[in-house]
Amino acid sequence: MRVLFYMPGAGWSATERVIMTAARGLAARGHQVFMACCSATPVEATAQAEGVETILIDGEASAAGGAWDLRKVLQEKFVEVAVVTTERDHLIVASAMRFAARGGVLRRVPSFDKLEMQRSGRLALKLATAGVVVSSERELKEGGLPGWSIPMIVAPIGVDASAYDAVEPAARADISAPQRGLLIVCHFDPSGRYRLGVVFRTLALLAQRHPNMHVAVIGPGSQDDQLRMHAAALGVGPVVSFLGPREDEQRVMRAAAAGWVVSSGDAGACACLDFASLRVPVIAERSPLTQHYVAAGITGLLLAPGDASYTASAVAAFLKGEEKRVAMGNAGRTRVQRDFPETATVDGFEQAVNAAGDRTKWATT
């Protein structure tokens, strides 16, 4: 199958990471894979490093201009299926498919995010045969919106756990943490601002019992001055370091005694799997996403949403038992290997691509 992944973003996130896993895996199985991306971006660099053919696009083009330019690519490369991750991209690619008189479109929804359709999305469904890719059976059972020609398909997020064995812990001096004491690494994205506030309030309650505890916050948006001000207002500023997005993110995670996940979507899913693969137990607020990726009491601790006093009590008990934390970390690693292998991601995308590549279902009128 000839598959194009349309990724016009200038940055790199967990969503790009999942897409690159799928692209690399499909290429290894003999599919002809193309990555449509902008020049001099992390997506282009990673695709080239992974041996995936890149097609440069103009990320600043209008939807109509982008669709018209992409039409030529679809025809020249004989693309049969395209994968997108946003509604705008869906419209652009569906329009290009209609101009080129070929192909199906798959829209991948980030892990446990709600699929929403505005006017542009509804128009895209009329232009080209389309389907939805989700990350879990629960999302599949909850269903989506009507109008999709291809049944919803599950492509789980998975990782190669063995690839984490070579990851060395970051030096504490490099993450502004004291040389001794308990280190918690908190994975953040902008959706987790309220949940990070619970972490700060919990720290304030635990400070007297755990004077040597330190929290390092990583992830996009984690160097926001408002977060620093919030921590300072609660008196926990000195025990929190805000590191921002890091190229050595997994090395920082490896250094932790526990990983606290406040991010959501693909960022939250990948953070849970990264910590588990590194044998680091996870702390997170209970949600459909965290219940899927964290086995409560076995691979980590799931907390009632928003209750700082309860959270402080539960976290204090969790931090006391080093042997139990180590056992949870080991159980997390085993669970990733069993339930979240990277091959499952590729299997799911391959099933979706094959369904979308069925020419008898392609829109022709």
LOFIDO-801108 format. One line per 8 residues: number of its first residue (from 1); their letters; for each residue x, y, z of C-alpha. Coordinates in pm, 1 decimal, decimal comma, padded with zeros to 6 digits, m for minus. Example, Ala and Ser with C-alpha at 12.3 -4.5 7.8 and 13.67 -1.06 7.14 Angstrom:
1> AS> 01230,0:m00450,0:00780,0 | 01367,0:m00106,0:00714,0
***
This chain:
1> MRVLFYMP> 00000,0:00000,0:00000,0 | 00121,0:00355,2:m00075,1 | 00061,5:00564,3:00236,5 | 00115,9:00934,3:00300,8 | 00131,8:01082,7:00651,3 | 00041,7:01452,1:00643,5 | 00221,0:01632,8:00928,7 | 00253,2:02010,2:00860,8
9> GAGWSATE> 00337,0:02115,9:01217,5 | 00661,8:02293,1:01298,2 | 00719,8:02122,3:01632,5 | 00751,0:01777,6:01782,4 | 00505,0:01620,9:02024,7 | 00383,9:01280,9:02136,7 | 00143,2:01277,4:01841,6 | 00431,1:01312,7:01594,5
17> RVIMTAAR> 00610,4:01040,9:01785,6 | 00318,0:00797,9:01746,0 | 00282,7:00881,6:01377,7 | 00653,8:00824,5:01320,5 | 00630,2:00485,2:01490,1 | 00350,1:00388,9:01253,5 | 00531,5:00521,1:00946,4 | 00855,1:00342,4:01032,2
25> GLAARGHQ> 00671,6:00019,4:01109,1 | 00466,1:00021,4:00788,3 | 00776,5:00091,0:00581,9 | 00953,0:m00204,0:00746,2 | 00661,5:m00425,8:00641,3 | 00696,0:m00333,5:00277,3 | 00446,5:m00050,2:00241,6 | 00562,5:00253,4:00045,3
33> VFMACCSA> 00548,3:00536,3:00298,2 | 00579,3:00913,0:00250,2 | 00596,9:01185,1:00517,1 | 00450,8:01517,5:00399,7 | 00608,0:01779,6:00627,2 | 00764,9:02122,9:00633,8 | 01132,5:02186,6:00571,3 | 01378,6:02210,3:00860,9
41> TPVEATAQ> 01137,2:02067,4:01118,3 | 01185,7:01785,5:01370,0 | 00942,4:01574,1:01167,9 | 01155,6:01606,8:00854,3 | 01477,5:01532,8:01043,2 | 01332,0:01229,4:01219,1 | 01174,0:01089,0:00903,1 | 01502,3:01116,9:00717,3
49> AEGVETIL> 01688,3:00952,4:01005,1 | 01432,4:00667,5:01002,1 | 01464,9:00620,3:00625,5 | 01110,0:00744,0:00549,4 | 01080,5:00942,0:00224,7 | 00985,2:01305,5:00288,5 | 00774,5:01536,2:00072,7 | 00811,9:01903,1:00158,9
57> IDGEASAA> 00495,2:02110,1:00189,8 | 00414,2:02470,5:00273,8 | 00268,5:02478,7:00622,5 | 00169,2:02844,7:00577,4 | m00040,4:02782,4:00265,6 | m00416,2:02831,8:00270,4 | m00634,9:02523,1:00286,8 | m00719,2:02556,9:m00083,1
65> GGAWDLRK> m00357,6:02617,5:m00183,5 | m00231,9:02329,0:00025,7 | m00492,0:02094,9:m00125,8 | m00407,8:02197,3:m00482,2 | m00034,5:02145,0:m00429,0 | m00091,5:01812,4:m00254,9 | m00304,7:01691,8:m00548,6 | 00009,3:01671,7:m00763,0
73> VLQEKFVE> 00190,1:01468,2:m00498,0 | m00095,9:01221,5:m00465,9 | m00101,4:01166,6:m00840,3 | 00276,6:01146,2:m00887,4 | 00327,2:00905,9:m00595,4 | 00007,4:00708,1:m00662,3 | m00088,5:00754,1:m00295,6 | m00375,1:00527,8:m00192,5
81> VAVVTTER> m00420,2:00626,5:00173,8 | m00338,7:00943,0:00368,8 | m00324,4:00979,6:00747,3 | m00401,0:01310,9:00923,6 | m00434,1:01421,1:01285,9 | m00645,8:01740,9:01276,6 | m00971,1:01855,1:01121,4 | m00800,7:02122,4:00910,6
89> DHLIVASA> m00553,3:01870,2:00774,5 | m00842,3:01634,3:00704,2 | m01009,7:01900,1:00488,3 | m00688,5:01976,4:00299,3 | m00609,1:01612,0:00227,8 | m00969,6:01515,8:00146,7 | m00986,6:01805,0:m00102,0 | m00661,3:01691,6:m00259,7
97> MRFAARGG> m00793,3:01335,9:m00282,0 | m01102,1:01462,0:m00463,5 | m00890,7:01669,8:m00705,2 | m00669,8:01365,7:m00770,1 | m00971,5:01133,0:m00802,9 | m00821,0:00874,5:m00570,9 | m00764,6:00748,5:m00218,1 | m00899,3:00727,7:00134,1
105> VLRRVPSF> m00821,9:00939,1:00441,3 | m00765,6:00823,6:00798,5 | m00797,3:01071,4:01083,3 | m00614,5:00963,8:01395,4 | m00756,2:01094,8:01723,6 | m00509,5:01147,3:02013,8 | m00543,6:00899,0:02297,7 | m00876,6:00945,8:02480,9
113> DKLEMQRS> m00939,1:01283,9:02318,7 | m01293,7:01353,3:02207,5 | m01355,5:01346,0:01833,0 | m01526,1:01671,3:01743,4 | m01650,8:01775,9:01401,1 | m01703,2:02130,6:01286,7 | m01821,1:02246,9:00945,9 | m01485,3:02182,9:00779,0
121> GRLALKLA> m01479,7:01826,6:00907,2 | m01828,3:01752,8:00780,9 | m01728,3:01892,1:00441,5 | m01417,9:01672,9:00437,5 | m01634,5:01362,7:00483,1 | m01821,7:01448,6:00163,3 | m01502,4:01487,7:m00038,7 | m01323,6:01158,1:00023,2
129> TAGVVVSS> m01376,1:00819,5:00184,5 | m01261,7:00845,9:00545,3 | m01218,5:00655,1:00869,5 | m01110,2:00714,8:01228,0 | m00817,4:00560,6:01414,6 | m00831,8:00552,0:01796,3 | m00601,6:00410,1:02062,5 | m00818,0:00175,7:02270,5
137> ERELKEGG> m01113,4:m00061,1:02267,5 | m01292,1:00167,0:02512,4 | m01284,6:00452,4:02262,6 | m01405,0:00213,3:01993,5 | m01701,7:00103,6:02205,2 | m01794,9:00461,9:02288,1 | m01811,0:00521,4:01913,9 | m01769,8:00835,0:01709,2
145> LPGWSIPM> m01977,1:01062,2:01493,7 | m02182,5:00948,4:01193,0 | m02071,7:00994,1:00833,9 | m01749,5:00794,0:00826,3 | m01730,2:00542,8:00542,8 | m01466,8:00322,8:00707,1 | m01544,0:00162,9:01046,0 | m01343,2:00295,7:01340,1
153> IVAPIGVD> m01022,0:00100,2:01396,8 | m00798,4:00066,0:01704,6 | m00423,3:00127,8:01673,0 | m00291,2:00108,8:02032,3 | m00002,0:00325,1:02140,5 | 00289,4:00094,5:02206,9 | 00663,2:00111,3:02266,2 | 00966,7:m00112,3:02238,4
161> ASAYDAVE> 01043,5:m00161,5:02607,3 | 01388,2:m00307,1:02536,5 | 01496,7:00023,8:02381,1 | 01484,0:00183,4:02728,3 | 01747,4:m00044,6:02878,1 | 02032,6:00174,2:02755,7 | 01886,8:00495,9:02901,3 | 02110,3:00635,3:03175,8
169> PAARADIS> 01967,9:00865,2:03447,3 | 02030,2:01235,9:03412,2 | 02266,8:01390,1:03664,6 | 02075,5:01572,2:03935,3 | 02284,6:01884,4:03884,2 | 02156,6:01896,2:03525,7 | 01794,9:01909,1:03639,7 | 01841,0:02155,3:03928,0
177> APQRGLLI> 01770,2:01888,0:04187,5 | 01964,9:01830,0:04512,6 | 02212,6:01543,5:04514,4 | 02019,2:01355,7:04782,2 | 01656,4:01303,4:04860,0 | 01345,7:01169,7:04685,4 | 01303,0:01288,6:04326,6 | 00964,1:01292,4:04153,6
185> VCHFDPSG> 00954,1:01379,7:03783,9 | 00625,2:01535,5:03675,2 | 00525,5:01518,3:03307,3 | 00327,1:01826,9:03205,3 | 00152,7:01971,7:02904,0 | m00074,3:02279,6:02894,8 | m00385,8:02066,6:02951,7 | m00249,1:01969,7:03294,1
193> RYRLGVVF> m00231,2:02315,2:03453,5 | m00504,2:02241,9:03709,4 | m00364,4:01895,9:03785,9 | m00017,9:02045,4:03839,4 | m00175,8:02280,9:04092,4 | m00284,5:01971,6:04286,8 | 00077,2:01852,9:04279,3 | 00190,9:02186,1:04428,4
201> RTLALLAQ> m00073,6:02176,4:04701,9 | 00021,4:01817,8:04780,7 | 00386,5:01918,9:04811,9 | 00290,6:02196,3:05050,3 | 00114,4:01942,4:05273,5 | 00401,4:01691,9:05254,2 | 00688,0:01936,1:05304,5 | 00733,1:01876,8:05678,5
209> RHPNMHVA> 00732,2:01496,1:05652,0 | 00951,1:01486,1:05339,9 | 01191,1:01781,4:05364,0 | 01429,9:01635,3:05104,5 | 01169,0:01573,0:04836,7 | 01212,4:01748,8:04500,5 | 00989,1:01766,7:04193,1 | 01123,4:01825,2:03841,6
217> VIGPGSQD> 00856,1:01931,9:03590,6 | 00919,0:01846,6:03225,0 | 00720,0:01881,4:02904,4 | 00589,4:02155,1:02675,4 | 00480,3:02468,9:02860,1 | 00640,5:02366,8:03188,1 | 00860,3:02678,7:03202,2 | 00560,1:02913,1:03209,8
225> DQLRMHAA> 00618,4:03194,1:03460,5 | 00264,4:03154,4:03593,9 | 00348,7:02801,0:03705,8 | 00652,6:02932,7:03891,4 | 00438,6:03200,4:04056,5 | 00179,9:02941,8:04160,0 | 00448,5:02723,2:04317,8 | 00602,2:03023,6:04495,1
233> ALGVGPVV> 00262,8:03133,4:04629,5 | 00218,1:02791,9:04789,9 | 00568,5:02800,5:04935,5 | 00703,1:02509,9:04730,2 | 00906,6:02707,1:04477,0 | 01244,3:02596,8:04622,0 | 01160,5:02226,9:04585,0 | 01035,5:02243,4:04226,1
241> SFLGPRED> 01244,4:02283,7:03911,0 | 01077,9:02370,0:03580,7 | 01273,0:02212,4:03296,0 | 01055,9:02260,0:02986,9 | 01066,9:02019,1:02692,1 | 01391,6:01821,8:02688,6 | 01567,2:01615,6:02426,4 | 01687,8:01392,5:02710,0
249> EQRVMRAA> 01339,3:01356,4:02859,1 | 01374,9:00984,1:02917,4 | 01704,3:01032,5:03101,3 | 01528,1:01273,7:03337,6 | 01249,3:01019,0:03387,9 | 01501,7:00745,2:03462,5 | 01640,4:00949,2:03752,9 | 01301,7:00956,1:03931,2
257> AAGWVVSS> 01178,1:00747,7:04221,9 | 00826,8:00807,4:04087,1 | 00671,1:00971,7:03783,5 | 00369,7:01199,1:03822,6 | 00171,9:01237,0:03498,7 | m00048,6:01545,8:03466,1 | m00042,4:01563,6:03085,3 | m00325,0:01420,8:02874,3
265> GDAGACAC> m00386,7:01286,3:02524,3 | m00089,0:01132,8:02347,1 | 00149,4:01317,5:02579,8 | m00006,3:01155,4:02884,7 | m00021,8:00812,8:02723,3 | 00341,5:00820,9:02613,2 | 00452,8:00952,2:02953,4 | 00280,7:00662,3:03131,3
273> LDFASLRV> 00442,8:00412,4:02896,0 | 00784,6:00578,0:02918,6 | 00787,4:00574,1:03298,5 | 00670,4:00213,0:03304,5 | 00931,4:00104,8:03048,4 | 01197,1:00271,5:03264,9 | 01066,6:00078,0:03571,0 | 00943,8:00397,0:03736,5
281> PVIAERSP> 00601,9:00370,4:03910,9 | 00339,8:00623,7:03802,6 | 00126,2:00863,3:04004,9 | m00170,3:01018,3:03821,4 | m00521,0:01146,7:03865,9 | m00777,0:00878,5:03788,0 | m00923,8:00919,6:03437,8 | m01016,2:00693,3:03145,8
289> LTQHYVAA> m00666,9:00752,6:03002,9 | m00471,3:00676,2:03319,5 | m00692,5:00377,6:03402,4 | m00600,9:00236,6:03062,5 | m00224,3:00284,0:03092,2 | m00173,6:00242,5:03469,1 | m00286,2:m00061,1:03670,0 | m00391,1:00093,3:04002,0
297> GITGLLLA> m00201,3:m00052,6:04295,9 | 00008,7:m00270,3:04064,2 | 00208,0:m00038,5:03838,2 | 00125,5:00289,8:04008,8 | m00106,8:00503,6:04215,9 | m00429,6:00653,4:04079,5 | m00575,9:00942,2:04276,7 | m00923,0:01087,8:04322,1
305> PGDASYTA> m00944,2:01405,9:04109,8 | m00865,7:01736,3:04274,8 | m00860,5:01644,3:04646,3 | m00520,5:01765,1:04771,8 | m00563,4:01642,2:05131,4 | m00653,7:01289,6:05017,7 | m00379,5:01304,6:04757,2 | m00120,8:01404,4:05018,6
313> SAVAAFLK> m00218,1:01112,2:05242,1 | m00210,8:00861,5:04956,1 | 00116,8:00992,6:04814,6 | 00281,4:00995,6:05159,6 | 00197,6:00627,9:05205,3 | 00316,9:00553,8:04852,6 | 00650,7:00729,0:04902,8 | 00720,6:00546,1:05229,8
321> GEEKRVAM> 00745,7:00202,4:05074,9 | 01057,5:00187,2:04859,8 | 01031,3:m00188,4:04807,5 | 00672,6:m00152,5:04689,8 | 00768,7:00128,4:04450,0 | 01041,4:m00089,3:04301,7 | 00796,0:m00378,1:04264,4 | 00547,0:m00147,3:04092,2
329> GNAGRTRV> 00816,6:m00024,8:03856,9 | 00907,4:m00380,3:03761,3 | 00540,5:m00469,4:03716,3 | 00497,6:m00167,3:03491,0 | 00779,4:m00279,7:03268,6 | 00632,1:m00629,7:03241,8 | 00288,6:m00489,9:03158,6 | 00425,2:m00268,6:02881,3
337> QRDFPETA> 00599,8:m00565,0:02722,8 | 00281,8:m00772,7:02742,5 | 00003,8:m00520,7:02671,5 | 00160,3:m00223,6:02491,1 | 00420,3:m00349,5:02241,3 | 00521,7:m00127,8:01950,6 | 00408,5:m00400,0:01710,8 | 00047,9:m00340,9:01821,6
345> TVDGFEQA> 00069,2:00017,3:01694,6 | 00190,1:m00098,6:01354,4 | m00067,8:m00379,8:01341,2 | m00349,4:m00132,9:01404,3 | m00232,2:00117,2:01146,4 | m00179,8:m00159,5:00891,6 | m00536,1:m00279,1:00944,0 | m00664,5:00077,7:00905,3
353> VNAAGDRT> m00454,8:00141,7:00594,9 | m00575,6:m00178,7:00430,8 | m00936,7:m00084,0:00501,9 | m00891,1:00268,1:00364,3 | m00710,3:00133,2:00058,2 | m01012,2:m00064,6:m00056,9 | m01078,7:00101,3:m00393,1 | m01438,0:m00020,2:m00402,4
361> KWATT> m01513,7:00220,1:m00114,3 | m01344,4:00529,5:m00254,3 | m01568,7:00829,9:m00317,0 | m01597,8:00893,4:m00691,1 | m01884,4:01140,4:m00716,6
***
